[in-house]
Amino acid sequence: MSEVSGVWADLVGQEPTVAVLRTAARAAAARLAAEAAKSAGEGAAPSQPAGRSGMTHAWLITGPPGSGRSNTARAFAAALQCERQGCGECTACRTSLAGTNPDVTLVRTEQLSLRVDEIRELVRKSAMSPVGRRWQVLVVEDADRLTEQAADALLKSLEEPADRTVWVLCAPTVEDAVPTIRSRCRLLVLRTPPTTAVAQVLQRRYAVSPDLAVFAARASQGHIGRARALATQEEVRARREQVLSVPSKLRDLAGCLTAAASLVELAAEEARAATAELDATEKAELERALGVTGSGGRGPRPRQLQAAQKELEDQQKVRAKRLQRDALDRALLDLVAFYRDVLVVALGASAELVNEELRDDIERRAHANRPELILRQIDAILACRDAIAANVAPLLAVESMTIALLEPTRR
Amino acid sequence: MLSPMATKARSAPSEGEALGGVTLVLGPEDLLVDRAVAAAVASVRASDPDADLTELEAASLAPGALAELTSPSLFASARAVVVRGLDTLPAEAADAVLSYAKDPQPDVALVLTHRGGQKGRGLLDKLRKARVRVVACEALKSYELPTFVIREARGAGGRISEEAAQLLIESVGSDLRALAGAASQLISDAGGVITEEAIRAYFAGRAEVTSFAVADAAVTGRTAHALEQLRWALRSGVAPVLVTSALASGLRGLAKLAGAPRGLRDGDLAREIGVPPWKVKTLRGQLRGWSQEGLATAIQAVARADADVKGGADDADYALERAVLAVSRARSEG
């Protein structure tokens, strides 16, 4: 860990991948040097076996959510642009990481898919030489969202790119990329970062106490963004605690329904907390753009104001709904982790508990219930996730789940 | 204000009343609108049987067209001009309509229809100020429907009791055109008086079944009745998702009542369960025969059905029938 520095420093627990990318960056630099020497008329370039095998022009980075796929891609881009292969301090490094380097293009989408016209534009760009003296790096952060057409448009360029062009695609799993793309890329798999590595980063970067850092790292199960939120925001911790109090509330049918209602309400609250401020800002911006003067509803009202406000509110509602679903999904994953802990204890496995602080309750449940039942409970939560993804009314889906979580001895 | 206006819509203008003026037929109830227009045209015809009738859509009214239609003609003495859908009137033609309304021709009856609502509101207000004759055709509230049916029957030369009128509405639906048609049909087929027996003979079943009726039947274990209600509800266009959500909320209320602390007053109980106070008594009646296990099974069955009707199954109707069966079975087994 200590030797990892510069642009690689923030890639938590991905040492094997970092080693591969550093070799690649060195090989790339060696090739640039060799080409420069050749064009200066010093005869044939000395052969560089390491350079040939280390660098390639198309990469596919996969890894679980929160493992830092796009950060890895950016760090690699910076290392390619940097004279010292990723010092983290020069202009090339900083602009590459921030996404402002003219030779580093970052493509991501907030919509459902990456459309073919966006990719065609990218392909056109890929045929050009870099602006600077080094490489042109094209990063597609949501390669899993490429439409079929868009993926097809990429193929040719992925296979035979321009001399100094490097493609870096990111996707959650290798199955998310179509086979024709997969077979043209060199695959890098990020692992779920180990708890200790995440805890160290939290301590170093956000100056949280070691206990809190370890707790957040453990509870987030390797999702770095989630770990950061848990470590730095009191209310996120409070919400998680409330979610984990659900199993103890499941004593009878009414308790199940109340617990379900509170889970859904917690998710709604989280969504509201995330959107309230944003909504207000957007509304104010819209009014300013349409020239509403005076506050408190006085002053002339432009004719199209009402329609525009309505449209904005509709969009905000959709966003809030999506955020609520995401929040509910996170809550369900926390519950899965809880019952997984119970299963770990019940089976006598030596794995680390995610919810170490609830060990008493977990051990009691592990002794009271057979592993089959615990597995069925986990299945019930996963089925609830599927149901919500299939658009079942969230409250009804969660109710059905809490009922399934009821333990027979308590009925 | 609604019912007297609705009454007015049916009272035919007397001879020539619409002539020399502007009649604004305002409201969304198509049957009443058609009748008001017909009445205005009839009044013109009553004073001059050879009167010309021109009907056109407001959307296609060019600015000059109205002046052309209403200007004095050498041949026809009286004319009726019906312009439908004033809400779609092009903005540039509005002034022509307005200025005509302020200075109408004596031998022309201009009839305008507007569905109500916000569109073209400014023109409506100005027309009102110009003192045009307004015939309101608001949609009838459900409690006004029996009166409507009784009046229809009387208008067709027959009679119907209030109970029979209610039955007719249940079996035909709340569409005025269908109701009026049914009333006049029954009177001509069954003689002067429409009895409940006659209605049952001609209209079996129910036209409008709400998802809540299905849920109520299912949670009280009336399986056959619940299935029948479900078929009617789906046939009359109730969305499947409404049925699952009605079932879910019915069962949710029962489960919460079953788990509520004993000895609460009804008001507090209602708050605890999250239903209006009058519902508590209904819920108590429905709760008889249910066990906690039964309710648990039923809720899970409904959750599965909700996934099914949202694309999980090929046949949403079948999924609902299965859910209704599962709910009433859960009650008897639990």
Interface residues (C-beta under 8 A of the other chain):
Chain A: D252 L253 A254 G255 C256 L257 T258 A387 A390 N391 V392 A393 L395 L396 A397 E399 S400 I403 A404 L406 R411
Chain B: T244 S245 A248 R252 A255 K256 A258 G259 A260 Q292 E293 L295 A296 I299 Q300 V302 A303 R304 D306 A307 K310 G311 G312
